[in-house]
Amino acid sequence: MTATAPEQAHTGLERFPARGPRGTWPAEEHATVQCARGIHTQVVMDLSADQFLVVTDTTTQ
């Protein structure tokens, strides 16, 4: 038997294509701006869609 962590709800804030101009990190830049606004974010990769997602575990309006 294995213990599983409770599943957290995440809200997607923005999607960015994985193939961007060389040397740019738009998903990370967007996440940094959101963090500066007080919204805890993280960047995750959606492999099936070939996109980076900026998500948060807080409720956004």
Backbone as a chain_set.jsonl record, in Angstrom:
{"seq": "MTATAPEQAHTGLERFPARGPRGTWPAEEHATVQCARGIHTQVVMDLSADQFLVVTDTTTQ", "coords": {"N": [[0.842, -1.172, 0.0], [0.575, 2.173, -0.846], [1.041, 5.527, 0.138], [-0.695, 8.406, -0.894], [-0.357, 11.774, -1.873], [-2.593, 14.415, -1.025], [-4.595, 15.651, -3.646], [-3.985, 18.733, -5.171], [-5.773, 21.597, -6.191], [-5.206, 23.345, -9.139], [-4.882, 26.401, -10.861], [-4.797, 27.4, -14.146], [-2.9, 29.982, -15.481], [-1.693, 31.012, -17.776], [-0.633, 30.029, -21.094], [2.181, 28.934, -22.962], [3.934, 28.421, -25.975], [6.202, 25.694, -26.389], [8.237, 25.944, -28.164], [10.024, 28.586, -28.598], [11.567, 31.757, -29.444], [15.104, 31.544, -29.498], [16.825, 31.758, -26.434], [14.851, 33.084, -25.038], [12.481, 33.144, -22.386], [9.5, 33.053, -21.976], [7.402, 31.942, -20.367], [8.561, 31.654, -17.817], [9.187, 34.328, -17.353], [6.624, 35.455, -17.236], [5.634, 34.114, -14.985], [7.343, 35.17, -13.035], [6.528, 37.852, -12.974], [3.924, 37.52, -12.013], [4.477, 36.463, -9.471], [5.701, 38.686, -8.332], [3.475, 40.211, -8.015], [2.327, 38.99, -5.919], [1.164, 36.525, -6.299], [1.558, 33.188, -5.969], [3.256, 31.2, -8.176], [3.994, 28.586, -10.567], [5.914, 27.015, -13.147], [5.007, 24.585, -15.416], [5.354, 21.738, -17.565], [3.389, 20.792, -20.263], [3.438, 18.018, -21.784], [1.967, 16.628, -23.763], [0.677, 18.652, -25.162], [2.783, 20.176, -25.898], [3.54, 22.545, -24.57], [4.334, 25.181, -22.247], [2.985, 25.74, -19.075], [1.77, 28.222, -16.942], [0.931, 28.026, -13.701], [-1.122, 28.297, -10.746], [-1.753, 27.704, -7.27], [-3.517, 29.137, -5.921], [-6.617, 30.931, -5.623], [-7.721, 32.813, -8.328], [-8.888, 35.906, -9.729]], "CA": [[0.0, 0.0, 0.0], [1.347, 3.403, -0.904], [0.301, 6.732, 0.501], [-0.69, 9.424, -1.942], [-0.572, 13.135, -1.388], [-3.881, 14.951, -1.486], [-4.488, 16.372, -4.911], [-4.238, 20.16, -5.061], [-6.373, 22.23, -7.364], [-4.365, 24.368, -9.742], [-5.524, 27.259, -11.848], [-3.893, 27.798, -15.225], [-2.916, 31.414, -15.73], [-1.265, 31.339, -19.148], [0.035, 28.958, -21.86], [3.223, 29.417, -23.859], [4.481, 27.334, -26.787], [7.527, 25.241, -25.972], [9.215, 26.399, -29.153], [10.069, 30.034, -28.662], [12.855, 32.245, -29.918], [16.247, 31.116, -28.689], [17.24, 32.671, -25.376], [13.722, 33.708, -24.346], [11.793, 32.285, -21.427], [8.274, 33.805, -21.695], [6.627, 31.373, -19.263], [9.233, 32.021, -16.576], [9.041, 35.772, -17.187], [5.25, 35.694, -16.8], [5.541, 33.627, -13.609], [8.051, 36.13, -12.192], [5.652, 39.02, -12.832], [2.824, 37.136, -11.125], [5.031, 36.352, -8.118], [5.9, 40.053, -7.848], [2.134, 40.694, -7.646], [1.882, 38.244, -4.745], [0.509, 35.269, -6.683], [2.537, 32.105, -6.044], [3.093, 30.471, -9.441], [5.049, 27.68, -11.013], [5.859, 26.677, -14.567], [4.998, 23.147, -15.656], [5.349, 21.387, -18.99], [2.337, 19.918, -20.765], [4.13, 17.313, -22.868], [1.065, 16.252, -24.858], [0.361, 19.85, -25.941], [4.058, 20.83, -26.202], [3.414, 23.909, -24.069], [4.615, 25.468, -20.848], [1.832, 26.315, -18.413], [1.998, 28.936, -15.69], [-0.196, 27.653, -12.857], [-1.113, 28.723, -9.359], [-2.639, 26.925, -6.4], [-4.394, 30.103, -5.265], [-7.773, 31.342, -6.412], [-7.514, 34.081, -9.032], [-10.137, 36.522, -10.197]], "C": [[0.889, 1.239, 0.0], [0.449, 4.572, -0.539], [0.387, 7.724, -0.646], [-0.965, 10.781, -1.314], [-1.938, 13.612, -1.85], [-3.685, 15.797, -2.727], [-4.852, 17.846, -4.705], [-4.88, 20.658, -6.35], [-5.428, 23.314, -7.854], [-5.182, 25.14, -10.763], [-4.492, 27.644, -12.885], [-4.022, 29.29, -15.486], [-2.614, 31.752, -17.182], [-0.598, 30.117, -19.76], [1.045, 29.602, -22.801], [3.739, 28.245, -24.674], [5.885, 26.972, -26.326], [8.606, 25.719, -26.938], [9.146, 27.909, -29.279], [11.407, 30.47, -29.227], [13.978, 31.869, -28.957], [16.615, 32.19, -27.673], [16.104, 33.379, -24.67], [13.039, 32.682, -23.458], [10.456, 32.942, -21.052], [7.459, 33.244, -20.533], [7.241, 31.762, -17.92], [9.116, 33.511, -16.299], [7.635, 36.112, -16.681], [5.075, 35.257, -15.344], [6.216, 34.595, -12.645], [7.2, 37.37, -11.942], [4.512, 38.697, -11.864], [3.295, 37.016, -9.678], [5.267, 37.735, -7.518], [4.567, 40.683, -7.436], [1.569, 39.95, -6.437], [1.154, 36.952, -5.046], [1.582, 34.198, -6.842], [2.275, 31.29, -7.307], [4.226, 29.476, -9.635], [4.84, 27.383, -12.483], [5.94, 25.168, -14.68], [4.926, 22.904, -17.162], [4.19, 20.45, -19.274], [2.926, 19.225, -21.988], [3.209, 17.006, -24.044], [0.716, 17.451, -25.743], [1.61, 20.603, -26.369], [4.002, 22.308, -25.819], [3.905, 23.979, -22.63], [3.378, 26.142, -20.275], [2.286, 27.038, -17.16], [0.755, 28.681, -14.853], [-0.008, 28.2, -11.453], [-2.031, 27.816, -8.554], [-3.542, 27.845, -5.586], [-5.543, 30.448, -6.189], [-7.486, 32.703, -7.033], [-8.853, 34.6, -9.515], [-9.944, 37.105, -11.568]], "O": [[1.846, 1.325, 0.769], [-0.738, 4.599, -0.864], [1.429, 7.858, -1.288], [-1.714, 10.898, -0.344], [-2.391, 13.257, -2.938], [-2.726, 16.562, -2.834], [-5.896, 18.162, -4.136], [-4.563, 20.195, -7.446], [-4.913, 24.105, -7.064], [-6.055, 24.591, -11.435], [-3.427, 28.159, -12.544], [-5.124, 29.8, -15.687], [-3.208, 32.668, -17.75], [-0.062, 29.27, -19.046], [0.8, 30.669, -23.364], [3.962, 27.169, -24.119], [6.66, 27.839, -25.922], [9.764, 25.876, -26.552], [8.297, 28.441, -29.993], [12.284, 29.639, -29.463], [13.796, 31.883, -27.74], [16.706, 33.373, -28.002], [16.351, 34.2, -23.786], [13.03, 31.489, -23.763], [10.293, 33.354, -19.904], [6.874, 34.02, -19.777], [6.528, 32.153, -16.996], [8.963, 33.921, -15.148], [7.477, 36.958, -15.802], [4.437, 35.958, -14.559], [5.71, 34.819, -11.546], [7.157, 37.881, -10.823], [4.178, 39.507, -10.999], [2.584, 37.424, -8.759], [5.056, 37.933, -6.322], [4.539, 41.586, -6.6], [0.463, 40.244, -5.984], [0.582, 36.341, -4.143], [2.419, 34.284, -7.739], [1.183, 30.749, -7.481], [5.257, 29.523, -8.964], [3.727, 27.486, -12.999], [6.834, 24.541, -14.109], [4.489, 23.766, -17.925], [4.029, 19.431, -18.603], [2.915, 19.773, -23.09], [3.624, 17.112, -25.198], [0.485, 17.287, -26.941], [1.516, 21.57, -27.125], [4.355, 23.191, -26.6], [3.896, 22.989, -21.898], [2.789, 27.014, -20.913], [3.102, 26.516, -16.4], [-0.348, 29.069, -15.238], [1.103, 28.521, -11.029], [-2.971, 27.232, -9.092], [-4.243, 27.399, -4.678], [-5.446, 30.274, -7.404], [-7.061, 33.632, -6.346], [-9.813, 33.85, -9.688], [-10.88, 37.668, -12.137]]}, "num_chains": 1, "name": "protein.A"}
